[in-house]
Amino acid sequence: MAQMANMAQMNKMAQNMPQGGATRQVVFLDDAIDWAATTIENADENIGNEFRPFLSGENNTGLACVSDVDPQLLIRVKFNNPVNLTGVLLKKDKKPNDDEVSAPLNLKFFVNQQYDFEDCEVASATQDFDVATESVQVINEHGEEEHHLNIRRNRFQNVSLLTIFIESNECDTEKTFLNLFRFKGYPPQGKHISDWEPCKS
């Protein structure tokens, strides 16, 4: 009986292990995003519906996503399959030439919640961030400033939808800008390492 129990435990462990060729390395999750279902609300109309430069890649061009009627932005990132997030990268080093624009300060992250602005203002977040005090600033290989947000990983498992509410900005200006949010974590099982861009930080 003991041998049968041990065999059952081994089978269960084998089922939970990554498949051959799959990766447990932290990667950038650009290719896991469902772009057709991903949105940024209250963004300047000049941006249109092309959000990829602000939510994937490195955005070395200096493009900025700027809010429209007030400082708040609401970003909904939909993933094709559930992912486990380990961190979020924020770039805000290329400010538009506008005195009434400044970078994000207070953020609220929500997991698997389809919230609007009013919901986000009153609901308890999966995690709150004060970018000025709760991010790690680094200089990347291109000499550009990045801010890494260290999320509480146990709260960001099986994420199908990540809602980011930018509540306020650094200088209390009329509008908020950002250059890039990029998402790090473990992709769906069965993906080979060559399919993803590994994170270096």
VENDASUL-V152053 format. One record per run of one state. SS is the DSSP state (helix for helix, strand for strand, loop for the rest). FROM is the first residue (numbers start at 0). TO is the last residue. Records with the same first field share a line. If there is no record, write none. Layout:
SS->FROM-TO, FROM-TO
This chain:
loop->0-0, 16-20, 22-25, 28-28, 33-33, 37-37, 41-41, 43-43, 47-50, 55-63, 67-71, 91-99, 111-115, 122-125, 139-143, 149-151, 155-157, 169-173, 178-178, 186-190, 195-195, 198-200
helix->1-15, 29-31, 34-36, 44-46, 51-54, 116-121, 130-133, 152-154, 192-194
strand->21-21, 26-27, 32-32, 38-40, 42-42, 64-66, 72-90, 100-110, 126-129, 134-138, 144-148, 158-168, 174-177, 179-185, 191-191, 196-197
